Amino acid sequence: MASETITLLSKREIDKMRQAGRLAAQLLDHLAPMVKPGVSTLEINDEAERWTQAKGAKSAPLGYHGFPKSICTSINEVVCHGIPNSNMILKDGDIINIDVTPILDGYHGDTSKTFFVGTPSPKAKKLVEITQECLMRGIAEVKPGARIGDIGAAIQACAEPEGFSVVRDFVGHGINRTFHTAPQVPHYGKRGKGKKLREGMVFTIEPMINEGTWEAIVLDDGWTAITKDRKLSAQFEHTIAVTADGVEILTLPE
């Protein structure tokens, strides 16, 4: 993370983030019909890039620290940062997380969702449903005066009783005109610990929940993170703002 200083955004800046977030949500909705057997992750990437440009926006991941594509596509045991590829063909029963971050008018909208390809197995279905629930439980903790640890504690309390584990190597992050900034937002933690939340803070909550061990390893491409035991991983992400009386999800379609 480049800076430890947490930037509090003005109402005008939060409105810019809301517009970028809405565009990100619309992009995921636009890509959803492509998630079916026989489609390559590169085809999804290329459509995302075409659509983003058509909306007058830019793809933040493209070229970010050398990342070669416009979105991340993480299938089955891939935890995050999967690189779209013409040889990676979706097949029935897969799960795929699509992570998009368009930049609109200088501001980043960051969201992701795990989709079913065809018919999921019962364990994949449960993992994905619990992961989405984990995200919403984490978001529900956000209000002025709460602590970052409250978010992670709520996510752990949702995932671990189901026999799943919470990835520790990758965390949520502050976001504004900068893609990744303070604060870091772990998806595990202790209530009452960590930085205090204040109105105007904007950050992502993006739990990665694993079927087996929480441990991940990064492949030789320097990006793709997979579960150490090769079991399934799912993820959902929203960008949120701390408001005077609670929280606003900025990455919702209209």
C-alpha positions in Angstrom: 0.0 0.0 0.0 1.5 3.3 -1.1 0.3 5.4 1.8 -0.8 5.0 5.4 -2.8 8.2 5.3 -6.5 7.6 5.0 -8.2 10.1 2.7 -11.7 11.2 3.7 -13.7 12.0 0.6 -16.0 15.0 0.2 -19.7 14.6 -0.9 -18.7 15.6 -4.4 -15.9 13.0 -4.5 -18.2 10.3 -3.2 -20.7 11.2 -5.9 -17.9 10.6 -8.5 -17.1 7.3 -6.8 -20.8 6.5 -7.0 -20.9 7.1 -10.7 -17.7 4.9 -11.2 -19.2 2.3 -9.0 -22.5 2.2 -10.8 -20.6 1.8 -14.1 -18.6 -1.2 -12.6 -21.9 -2.8 -11.5 -23.4 -2.3 -15.0 -20.3 -3.9 -16.5 -20.7 -7.0 -14.4 -24.3 -7.2 -15.4 -23.3 -6.7 -19.1 -20.8 -9.6 -18.9 -23.1 -12.0 -17.1 -24.8 -13.5 -20.2 -21.3 -14.5 -21.5 -20.7 -16.8 -18.5 -21.6 -20.1 -20.1 -19.8 -23.3 -21.2 -17.5 -22.9 -24.3 -16.7 -19.2 -23.7 -13.0 -18.3 -23.1 -12.0 -15.9 -20.4 -10.2 -13.8 -23.1 -13.6 -13.3 -24.9 -15.1 -11.9 -21.6 -12.0 -9.7 -21.1 -12.2 -8.3 -24.6 -15.9 -7.5 -24.4 -15.3 -5.8 -21.0 -12.6 -3.6 -22.6 -14.8 -2.8 -25.6 -17.7 -1.9 -23.4 -15.6 0.2 -20.9 -14.1 2.2 -23.7 -17.5 2.8 -25.3 -18.7 4.3 -21.9 -15.7 6.7 -22.0 -14.0 4.9 -19.2 -10.6 3.1 -18.7 -9.8 -0.4 -17.3 -7.7 0.2 -14.2 -6.2 -3.4 -14.1 -4.7 -3.0 -17.7 -1.0 -2.3 -17.2 -1.4 -1.9 -13.4 2.1 -3.0 -12.1 2.3 -4.9 -15.4 -1.0 -6.8 -15.3 -1.7 -7.7 -18.9 -5.5 -7.7 -19.2 -8.5 -5.5 -18.4 -10.3 -7.6 -15.8 -9.5 -10.6 -13.5 -11.1 -13.9 -14.2 -10.6 -16.5 -11.4 -11.9 -20.0 -12.0 -12.5 -22.7 -9.4 -9.3 -23.0 -7.3 -8.1 -19.5 -8.4 -8.4 -17.2 -5.4 -7.9 -13.9 -7.3 -6.0 -12.2 -10.0 -6.6 -14.8 -12.7 -5.4 -13.6 -16.1 -7.9 -13.9 -19.0 -6.6 -16.3 -21.6 -7.8 -17.7 -24.9 -7.1 -21.3 -23.7 -9.1 -20.9 -20.5 -12.5 -22.2 -21.7 -15.5 -22.2 -19.3 -17.1 -25.6 -18.7 -20.3 -26.7 -17.0 -19.9 -26.8 -13.2 -17.2 -24.2 -13.0 -17.4 -21.2 -10.8 -15.7 -17.9 -12.0 -15.1 -14.7 -10.2 -15.1 -11.7 -12.5 -13.4 -8.6 -11.0 -13.8 -5.3 -12.8 -12.5 -1.8 -12.0 -13.4 0.9 -14.6 -12.0 4.4 -14.1 -14.6 7.1 -14.8 -13.6 10.7 -14.7 -10.5 9.8 -12.6 -12.3 7.7 -10.0 -12.2 3.9 -9.6 -15.3 1.7 -9.3 -14.2 -1.8 -8.0 -16.5 -4.7 -7.8 -16.5 -8.5 -8.3 -18.9 -11.4 -8.3 -18.6 -15.2 -8.5 -20.8 -16.7 -11.2 -22.0 -20.3 -11.8 -21.1 -21.8 -15.2 -24.1 -24.0 -16.1 -25.1 -26.1 -13.1 -22.8 -25.9 -10.0 -22.1 -28.8 -7.6 -23.9 -28.6 -4.2 -20.6 -27.7 -2.5 -19.8 -25.0 -5.1 -23.3 -23.6 -4.7 -23.0 -23.5 -0.9 -19.5 -21.9 -1.0 -20.6 -19.1 -3.4 -23.8 -18.4 -1.4 -21.9 -18.3 1.9 -19.3 -16.0 0.4 -21.9 -13.5 -0.8 -23.5 -13.7 2.7 -20.0 -13.0 4.2 -19.7 -9.8 2.1 -23.1 -8.5 3.3 -22.3 -9.3 6.9 -19.1 -7.4 6.6 -20.8 -4.4 5.1 -23.4 -4.5 7.8 -20.7 -3.7 10.4 -19.7 -0.4 8.7 -20.7 2.8 10.5 -18.8 5.8 12.0 -17.0 4.7 15.2 -16.9 1.0 14.3 -13.5 -0.7 13.9 -12.0 -2.4 10.9 -11.6 -5.5 13.0 -15.4 -5.7 13.3 -15.7 -6.3 9.6 -13.3 -9.2 9.5 -14.8 -10.7 12.7 -18.3 -10.7 11.1 -17.0 -12.4 8.0 -15.1 -15.1 10.0 -18.2 -15.7 12.1 -20.2 -16.3 8.8 -17.7 -18.5 7.0 -16.0 -20.7 9.6 -19.0 -22.4 11.2 -19.8 -23.6 7.7 -16.4 -25.3 7.5 -15.0 -22.8 5.1 -11.9 -20.6 5.6 -11.1 -16.9 5.1 -8.1 -16.0 2.9 -5.6 -13.9 4.8 -3.0 -12.9 2.0 -5.4 -10.6 0.2 -7.4 -7.8 1.7 -9.8 -5.0 1.0 -8.4 -1.5 0.5 -9.0 2.2 0.4 -9.9 3.4 -3.1 -10.6 6.8 -4.7 -8.5 8.4 -7.5 -5.9 5.8 -6.4 -6.6 2.1 -7.1 -5.1 0.8 -3.8 -4.5 3.0 -0.8 -5.1 3.0 3.0 -6.7 1.5 4.9 -6.1 -2.2 4.5 -9.3 -4.1 5.3 -8.6 -7.8 6.3 -11.5 -10.2 6.1 -10.6 -11.8 9.4 -10.0 -10.1 12.7 -11.2 -9.2 16.2 -14.0 -7.0 17.2 -12.9 -3.6 18.6 -9.5 -3.8 16.9 -8.1 -1.9 14.0 -8.6 1.6 12.7 -11.8 3.5 13.6 -14.2 4.1 10.8 -15.1 7.7 10.0 -17.6 9.4 7.7 -16.0 9.9 4.2 -13.8 6.8 4.2 -14.2 4.8 1.0 -12.9 1.2 0.7 -13.5 -2.2 -0.7 -14.7 -5.3 1.2 -13.9 -8.3 -0.9 -13.8 -11.6 1.1 -12.2 -14.6 -0.6 -13.6 -17.7 1.0 -12.1 -21.2 0.5 -13.6 -24.6 0.6 -10.5 -26.0 2.4 -7.4 -24.3 3.8 -7.1 -20.5 3.7 -3.6 -20.7 2.4 -2.9 -19.5 -1.2 0.2 -19.7 -3.5 1.0 -17.4 -6.4 1.8 -19.1 -9.7 4.9 -18.3 -11.8 3.1 -15.6 -13.8 3.4 -13.5 -10.7 -0.3 -12.8 -10.4 -2.6 -15.9 -10.3 -3.2 -16.9 -6.7 -4.6 -20.4 -6.2 -5.6 -22.4 -3.1 -2.7 -24.4 -1.7 -4.9 -27.5 -1.5 -6.5 -26.9 -5.0 -10.0 -26.8 -3.5 -12.5 -24.1 -4.6 -12.4 -20.4 -3.7 -15.1 -17.8 -4.2 -15.2 -14.0 -3.9 -17.6 -11.1 -3.9 -16.6 -7.4 -3.7 -18.3 -4.1 -3.2 -16.8 -0.6 -2.9 -18.5 1.2 0.1 -18.6 4.6 1.7 -18.9 5.3 5.4 -21.8 7.7 5.8 -23.0 9.9 8.7 -25.4 7.2 9.8 -23.9 4.0 8.4 -22.8 2.7 5.0 -23.6 3.1 1.3 -22.7 0.5 -1.3 -21.3 2.4 -4.2 -21.1 -0.5 -6.7 -24.8 -1.2 -7.2 -26.5 -0.9 -10.5 -29.2 1.8 -10.6 
